[in-house]
């Protein structure tokens, strides 16, 4: 495994870390993967799902907007 391949995963985190950031379970992350809501890369050595921090930030914004929208609709 070359150093450049490993370096290409800077800015990525594994599924458990991603789930913790988003406040969901790893099962939810896998379901979102299958549904295409978030698309991970696979680590070439171990096959782990690796999620881009940028993608997670976008999902957080989306969740925040949905939460704000549902809060204002309920009032």
C-alpha positions in Angstrom: 0.0 0.0 0.0 1.5 3.3 -1.0 1.6 6.3 1.2 -0.3 8.3 -1.5 -3.2 5.8 -1.3 -3.4 6.2 2.5 -3.1 9.9 2.2 -6.1 10.0 -0.1 -8.3 9.1 3.0 -7.4 12.3 4.8 -10.7 14.0 5.6 -12.5 10.7 5.9 -13.8 8.9 9.0 -15.1 5.4 9.6 -18.7 4.4 10.0 -18.9 4.5 13.9 -17.3 7.9 14.0 -19.7 9.2 11.3 -22.7 7.8 13.1 -21.6 9.5 16.3 -21.2 12.8 14.5 -24.7 12.6 13.0 -26.3 11.2 16.1 -27.5 8.0 14.4 -26.6 4.4 14.6 -24.2 2.5 12.3 -27.3 0.6 11.1 -28.8 3.9 10.0 -25.6 4.8 8.2 -25.7 1.5 6.3 -29.3 2.0 5.4 -28.5 5.5 4.1 -25.6 4.0 2.1 -28.0 1.5 0.5 -30.5 4.3 -0.2 -27.9 6.6 -1.7 -28.4 9.3 0.9 -24.7 9.2 1.8 -22.0 7.4 -0.3 -18.9 6.1 1.4 -15.6 5.2 -0.2 -14.2 1.7 0.6 -10.8 1.5 2.2 -8.6 -0.6 -0.2 -7.0 -2.6 2.5 -9.8 -3.5 4.9 -13.0 -2.6 3.0 -14.2 -0.3 5.7 -16.8 2.3 4.8 -15.1 5.7 4.9 -17.2 8.9 5.0 -16.1 12.3 3.8 -16.3 14.9 6.5 -17.7 17.3 3.9 -20.5 14.9 3.1 -21.3 14.6 6.8 -21.4 18.3 7.3 -23.9 18.6 4.5 -26.1 15.9 6.1 -25.9 17.8 9.4 -27.1 20.9 7.7 -29.9 19.0 6.1 -31.0 17.4 9.4 -30.8 20.8 11.0 -33.0 22.4 8.3 -35.5 19.5 8.6 -35.6 19.9 12.4 -36.1 23.7 12.1 -38.8 23.2 9.5 -40.7 20.6 11.6 -40.4 22.8 14.7 -41.9 25.8 13.0 -44.7 23.7 11.5 -45.7 22.3 14.9 -46.3 25.7 16.4 
